[in-house]
Amino acid sequence: MNNRKLITTLLIAALGGVCLPLVASATPAEIILLRHGEKMNPYALSPVGQARAAALARQYLGKNATHSLLPAHEKPAALMAITLHTIETMTPTAQSWGLPVTAFTVVPEPGLSKHQKMVQENLRTREAVHDIMTNPAYDQKVVVIMWEHKHIANAKLEAQFPGQQITFRQLLHLNKFNNVPQTWPKKTFDYFWIVRYQPGDTTPVSFSMEPEKFTGQYARLPENAWGKPE
């Protein structure tokens, strides 16, 4: 037995017969990042939010979308969400593709303080980015992320956790671009952040913000300028 086989055998024995898989690095071609639709309460979307969820699927993100953001209507490699609002908003898009929603959820446990919940959401956001940048299934594919706004970008939240990377603005290295807002406004629901990468490089090469502009039966959905109320 050569040295490499011997070391492998010893490691497997030490781990109780469990052979851990190697972690492969990967780089998506594009990340489409957006917020959930308008809320009715802490658990559900409002009728406007539900209509936005349907409109996003039919016009921008779903299969056969009329104004698809996906290159050549490419099937997304993953659809990611974190909260009940983001899962509800993503569901029509997921159903159109026949894909699951990959949820990095935080369970609202009894007695969990607001700070403790935020710490868990910080962790889950980091885990999502780690998955995006290490999962070979996402390499040079499109990943759609629907998140709550504070963990997309929020200067005050970032200041509460100095020395940590807890928002997508930090974790995806978006601060290299001058046109990336430091905070996603509380009242803004109708924008896409689109981040593009070159193969093998986790530093993005471009960033753009695009407003949601719906037509047809969804033409009356709110379209407010960045940072302005609906």
Secondary structure, DSSP 8 states (H G I E B T S, - for coil): --HHHHHHHHHHHHTTT-----------SEEEEEE---BSSSSSB-HHHHHHHHHIIIIIISTT-TT--SGGG---SEEEE-SHHHHHHHHHHHHHHT---EE------TT--HHHHHHHHHHHHHHHHHHHHH-GGGTTSEEEEEE-GGGT--HHHHHHSTT---SHHHHTTGGGSTTS-SS--TT--SEEEEEE--TT--S-SEEEEEE----GGGTTS----TT---
